[in-house]
Amino acid sequence: MKTVKIISGRIYKTTFINGKIYIGQNTEKNLEINDSFYMGSFDNHTVLEDLKNNSDWNCETPYYTRREVIWESNETTLNEVSKKEIELIKEFKSYLPEVGYNRNKFKSL
């Protein structure tokens, strides 16, 4: 019988200077170490290419404006966190290029 590990997990919504968003997860192995700095595993190249055309941004300023926790649980599983991340990506439509940066992972949505 397979044992399911209970973990803590969070789903973040990162908003960039151009108004586009990225939905990402962080689980207990990273929560304590990286929580205050974690912005998600978005594709930096895609974001930077997109922002090159934005007159409100230059390479010396941060390219995100806000990060917020939109879901969290202290008693969940990695599978549940991943399912919730996909659900929120769909809900916020952040897989659409005009909305966000969850493009590569969810091309089939």
Steps between C-alpha positions, in 0.01 A plus 500: 500500500636840395534765772396855409713768661311790657668833427445875514449680173414837349390632165624846406382753248785722381399817316753663269543867413311446173198359686559140390500226763665172589343234723750276678532268796739469789508201732642440845853419387530861378251689716729582792816557298370688196157627593583870519694493172312241295330649193427180308662288232396710203713522186719807557588524131134524398426762766804712413429486126143608570612786724755640255210673326357641823594866551431473877785256556876508478745227592589670829150478648309191613273355233234381740273724700332261741500144627207370695403168652172395339474155660677319781471190714706358785357151443503405135688281256726592211238359264229723651725809476569425133130449426415829672772680302353375170148593614614857580697532175178414317291733718734798448570402134871565557585248227383754239791715367295818536426419867800326650813289502375146568540426130757222467361263759142524382507531122206263466254709706 
